[in-house]
Structures are given as structure tokens and as C-alpha cells.
Amino acid sequence: MYKILANTLFFGKNVVFVPECHSTNTLLLELSQKTNQPEGTIVITHSQTRGRGQRGNGWEAEPGMNLTFSLLLKPHFMLAKQQFDLTMAVSLGVFDFLSARIPGRVKIKWPNDLLIGDKKIAGILIENGLAGEQIQQSIVGIGLNVNQFLFSIDKATSLKLETGLDFVNNDELNSLVEKLEGRYLQLRAGRRLELLNTYLRNLYRVGEEHPFLVNGQKMQGRIEGVDESGRLKIHTNGMDRFFGLKEISFVRE
């Protein structure tokens, strides 16, 4: 059972715990459709059997060892075309949390994976419900590797693997929720430029020459930033090109 004791205004004041579910994002969406759940509601589970990530990928998590939860937001102050601003705010909330535990080593892999070196420690999936030109609600799914130390792939890591320490999941959830709300309030206050600058400053491989995969072909380029819609800006062959999520992928070196 999880209890939110965090010093927050509204994040985590309503927590729904289920021992197991297919997807916390799906469950939270169903709850929000049936009843008027308050903003900041969290659905959390020990075991997510069909966790989803970006690009339709699954999310590997050993039951009870990590944090797998979804957060309900109602960013009515945002236009649909500003969706990436929320992505930046949430990514930075997780970044702030991790940086306090693993200083100087955390990077945000565009658009919203969190890495330690080249290994993934957290993933985010944001699903927005729109009403006309406004965002009606957002369901933010977060998977964070905490105490797991064995993974089926070599490109995953956890807080325990990186620090050698054991963590109490409920304590870590409280700390993470505080960081997430801080960045959300920054977004709500209209401080987008601050978010953008911090996001770009901590972006994985920004300003470096690396190979990418575009339409099955390797391309050498340098990440220069993102545009207002969140497309990745890459300088290649003397020109700037912009790519959406499904149009480009990183090549592991």
C-alpha cells in the first residue's frame, strides 16, 4: 500500500493502489471516465502486466521492485499544439528526482526517456485527451527502475544498480511526486522558456555528432534542439532537418 506524505498542493492527494493490472494508464483512464477524479490522482501497482512505452514498446518491471504508476492532470491552460511543453515538464520532474540521487550522470533522451550513461532507468508515456484546441486531461504514465538488479536486456539500469543502495518505494514515490508537481507548477505559471532551456541543457547527445536511423538508412547528424511541436532538430549535411517520434531513432554505438 502506498501513502503520499509529500509536501504537495494536489499531486498524490488521491492514491489508488491495485496489486496488479494490465496498464496503469488504461486503468486511470477508465476511472476518470466513470467518476470525476481530482487532478493529481495517482494509480499505482506492484505488477503491470502490459505496461506500454513510446513507439508501442513494452516496459519490463519486476513486480514490487520498481515504481509503475500513472498521474492524472487537467492542464486546461494548455493548447493541443503545446503538448510537448508538458512532456518537457514531466521529463524534468523525473530528471530532478534522479539527479538528486545520481548527480551529474542523468540525461533526457528525446523525447522523454531518462538515461544513466547509455542505459535507461525511467520511461514516460503521456496520453492526452483533447477538447477542440484545448487539452482536456493528460494521463502521465511513469516507469522507474528502483530496486531491480536483473534485466533481460543490457541497456537497462536502476537506482540500486547505480548506487548499490536499497530504496523504499513509498519514500521514493513521495520525493518523485514533489519534483513532478514543482515542474508542473512552473509550466502552469507560463515559465516555458526556463523549462525549454533546462531540457535542452540536459538532452542526451545534444551538440554531438552521432548516427541516427531514418527510414532504415543511417544518417550522421548533430542534435541542435527541438521545435515548438517537439520535433527533434538535427543538423546534417549542412542543413537543419526536423523529425517526429516515429521518423527517427538513435543508433547505439
C-alpha positions as CSV (number, residue, x, y, z in Angstrom):
1,M,0.0,0.0,0.0
2,Y,1.3,3.5,-0.9
3,K,0.7,6.6,1.1
4,I,1.5,10.1,-0.2
5,L,3.0,12.2,2.5
6,A,4.7,14.6,0.1
7,N,4.6,18.3,0.6
8,T,2.4,18.9,-2.5
9,L,-0.6,21.1,-3.2
10,F,-2.6,18.4,-5.1
11,F,-0.4,15.8,-6.6
12,G,-0.9,12.4,-5.0
13,K,-3.6,13.5,-2.5
14,N,-5.8,10.7,-4.0
15,V,-4.0,7.4,-4.5
16,V,-5.5,4.3,-5.9
17,F,-3.4,1.1,-5.4
18,V,-4.0,-2.1,-7.1
19,P,-1.7,-5.1,-6.6
20,E,-1.7,-6.0,-10.4
21,C,-3.2,-4.5,-13.5
22,H,-2.6,-4.6,-17.3
23,S,-1.7,-0.9,-17.5
24,T,-2.0,1.9,-15.0
25,N,-2.6,4.4,-17.8
26,T,-5.6,2.3,-19.0
27,L,-7.0,1.9,-15.5
28,L,-6.7,5.6,-14.7
29,L,-8.4,6.5,-18.0
30,E,-11.3,4.1,-17.1
31,L,-11.6,5.6,-13.6
32,S,-11.6,9.2,-14.9
33,Q,-14.4,8.3,-17.4
34,K,-16.6,6.7,-14.7
35,T,-16.1,9.3,-12.0
36,N,-14.7,12.8,-11.7
37,Q,-11.3,12.1,-10.3
38,P,-9.4,15.1,-8.9
39,E,-6.3,16.4,-10.7
40,G,-3.2,14.8,-9.2
41,T,-4.9,11.4,-8.8
42,I,-2.3,8.5,-8.9
43,V,-3.0,4.9,-9.9
44,I,-0.1,2.7,-8.8
45,T,0.6,-1.0,-8.9
46,H,3.2,-3.6,-7.9
47,S,2.8,-5.5,-11.1
48,Q,1.9,-4.1,-14.5
49,T,1.4,-7.0,-17.0
50,R,1.1,-5.0,-20.2
51,G,3.0,-1.7,-19.5
52,R,3.3,0.4,-22.5
53,G,6.1,2.8,-23.6
54,Q,6.8,5.1,-26.5
55,R,6.7,3.6,-30.0
56,G,4.5,0.8,-28.7
57,N,7.3,-0.8,-26.8
58,G,6.7,-2.7,-23.6
59,W,8.1,-1.9,-20.2
60,E,10.0,-4.5,-18.2
61,A,9.5,-4.3,-14.5
62,E,9.9,-7.0,-11.8
63,P,6.8,-7.0,-9.5
64,G,7.2,-4.9,-6.4
65,M,10.8,-3.8,-7.2
66,N,10.1,-0.6,-9.1
67,L,7.6,2.3,-9.4
68,T,4.9,1.9,-12.0
69,F,2.2,4.5,-11.8
70,S,0.0,7.0,-13.7
71,L,-0.8,10.5,-12.8
72,L,-4.0,12.4,-13.8
73,L,-3.5,16.0,-15.0
74,K,-6.0,18.6,-16.2
75,P,-3.9,21.2,-18.0
76,H,-6.8,23.2,-19.3
77,F,-4.5,26.2,-19.6
78,M,-2.7,24.4,-22.5
79,L,-3.5,24.3,-26.2
80,A,-3.2,21.0,-28.0
81,K,-0.3,22.3,-30.0
82,Q,1.6,22.8,-26.8
83,Q,1.6,19.2,-25.8
84,F,5.4,18.9,-25.9
85,D,5.7,21.5,-23.1
86,L,4.0,19.0,-20.8
87,T,6.5,16.4,-22.0
88,M,9.4,18.7,-21.0
89,A,7.9,19.4,-17.6
90,V,7.3,15.8,-16.7
91,S,10.7,14.7,-18.0
92,L,12.4,17.4,-15.9
93,G,10.5,16.3,-12.8
94,V,11.9,12.8,-13.2
95,F,15.3,14.3,-14.1
96,D,15.3,16.4,-10.9
97,F,14.4,13.4,-8.8
98,L,17.2,11.2,-10.3
99,S,19.8,13.9,-10.3
100,A,19.4,14.2,-6.5
101,R,20.4,10.5,-6.2
102,I,22.9,10.2,-9.1
103,P,24.4,13.7,-9.6
104,G,25.9,14.7,-12.9
105,R,25.0,11.5,-14.8
106,V,21.4,11.8,-15.7
107,K,20.3,12.7,-19.3
108,I,17.0,13.0,-21.0
109,K,16.8,11.1,-24.2
110,W,14.4,12.8,-26.6
111,P,11.6,12.9,-26.1
112,N,11.2,11.6,-22.6
113,D,13.3,8.7,-21.6
114,L,15.7,9.1,-18.7
115,L,19.2,7.6,-19.0
116,I,22.2,7.0,-16.9
117,G,25.1,6.9,-19.4
118,D,23.6,4.9,-22.2
119,K,21.2,2.8,-20.0
120,K,17.5,3.5,-19.5
121,I,16.3,4.0,-15.9
122,A,12.9,5.6,-16.5
123,G,10.3,5.9,-19.2
124,I,7.3,8.1,-19.6
125,L,4.1,7.8,-21.7
126,I,1.8,10.8,-21.8
127,E,-1.7,10.3,-23.3
128,N,-3.6,13.5,-23.9
129,G,-7.4,13.9,-24.2
130,L,-8.3,16.9,-26.3
131,A,-11.4,19.1,-26.4
132,G,-11.2,21.3,-29.5
133,E,-8.0,23.2,-29.3
134,Q,-7.5,22.6,-25.6
135,I,-6.0,19.8,-23.6
136,Q,-8.9,18.4,-21.5
137,Q,-6.8,15.9,-19.5
138,S,-3.5,14.1,-19.6
139,I,-2.6,10.7,-18.2
140,V,1.1,10.5,-17.4
141,G,2.5,7.0,-17.1
142,I,5.9,6.6,-15.4
143,G,8.0,3.6,-15.0
144,L,11.1,4.0,-12.8
145,N,13.6,1.2,-12.1
146,V,14.3,1.4,-8.4
147,N,15.4,-1.9,-6.7
148,Q,15.5,-4.3,-9.7
149,F,19.0,-5.6,-10.4
150,L,18.5,-8.2,-13.1
151,F,17.2,-7.2,-16.6
152,S,16.7,-9.3,-19.7
153,I,18.4,-6.5,-21.7
154,D,21.8,-4.9,-21.1
155,K,20.6,-1.3,-21.8
156,A,18.5,-1.0,-18.6
157,T,19.6,0.1,-15.2
158,S,18.1,1.0,-11.8
159,L,18.8,3.2,-8.7
160,K,20.1,0.1,-6.9
161,L,22.5,-0.9,-9.7
162,E,23.8,2.7,-10.0
163,T,24.2,3.4,-6.3
164,G,24.5,0.0,-4.6
165,L,21.8,1.1,-2.1
166,D,18.3,-0.3,-1.3
167,F,15.4,2.1,-1.6
168,V,11.9,2.2,0.0
169,N,9.5,2.6,-2.9
170,N,6.9,4.7,-1.0
171,D,9.6,7.2,0.1
172,E,10.9,7.4,-3.5
173,L,7.4,7.9,-4.8
174,N,6.8,10.8,-2.4
175,S,10.0,12.5,-3.4
176,L,9.3,12.0,-7.1
177,V,5.7,13.4,-6.8
178,E,7.1,16.5,-5.2
179,K,9.5,17.1,-8.1
180,L,6.8,16.4,-10.7
181,E,4.5,18.9,-9.1
182,G,7.2,21.5,-8.9
183,R,7.8,21.3,-12.7
184,Y,4.1,21.2,-13.5
185,L,3.5,24.4,-11.4
186,Q,6.4,26.0,-13.3
187,L,4.6,25.1,-16.6
188,R,1.3,26.4,-15.3
189,A,3.0,29.7,-14.4
190,G,4.0,30.2,-18.0
191,R,7.7,29.7,-17.5
192,R,8.1,27.7,-20.7
193,L,11.4,29.2,-21.7
194,E,13.0,28.1,-18.4
195,L,11.7,24.6,-18.9
196,L,13.0,24.5,-22.5
197,N,16.5,25.8,-21.6
198,T,16.9,23.3,-18.8
199,Y,15.5,20.5,-21.0
200,L,17.9,21.3,-23.9
201,R,20.9,21.7,-21.5
202,N,20.3,18.1,-20.2
203,L,19.4,16.5,-23.5
204,Y,21.2,13.2,-24.4
205,R,23.8,13.7,-27.1
206,V,22.9,17.4,-27.8
207,G,25.6,19.2,-29.8
208,E,27.4,15.9,-30.6
209,E,27.9,14.1,-33.9
210,H,26.2,10.7,-33.9
211,P,24.5,8.3,-36.3
212,F,20.7,8.1,-36.5
213,L,18.4,5.8,-38.3
214,V,15.9,7.4,-40.7
215,N,13.7,5.3,-43.0
216,G,16.0,2.3,-42.5
217,Q,19.1,4.3,-43.5
218,K,21.9,5.6,-41.3
219,M,22.4,9.3,-41.2
220,Q,25.1,11.2,-39.4
221,G,24.0,14.4,-37.6
222,R,24.1,16.6,-34.6
223,I,21.1,17.4,-32.3
224,E,20.6,21.1,-32.1
225,G,17.3,21.3,-30.2
226,V,13.5,20.9,-30.6
227,D,10.9,23.0,-32.3
228,E,7.6,24.2,-30.7
229,S,5.8,21.0,-31.6
230,G,8.6,18.8,-30.1
231,R,10.2,17.6,-33.3
232,L,13.9,16.9,-33.0
233,K,16.1,19.4,-34.8
234,I,19.2,17.7,-36.3
235,H,21.9,19.4,-38.3
236,T,23.1,17.1,-41.1
237,N,24.8,17.6,-44.4
238,G,25.0,21.4,-43.9
239,M,21.2,21.8,-43.2
240,D,18.7,21.5,-40.3
241,R,16.1,18.8,-40.5
242,F,13.2,18.1,-38.1
243,F,11.9,14.7,-37.2
244,G,8.9,13.4,-35.3
245,L,8.9,10.4,-32.9
246,K,8.3,7.7,-35.4
247,E,10.6,9.2,-38.1
248,I,14.0,8.8,-36.4
249,S,15.7,6.5,-34.0
250,F,19.0,6.6,-32.1
251,V,21.8,4.2,-33.1
252,R,23.6,2.6,-30.2
253,E,27.3,3.0,-30.6
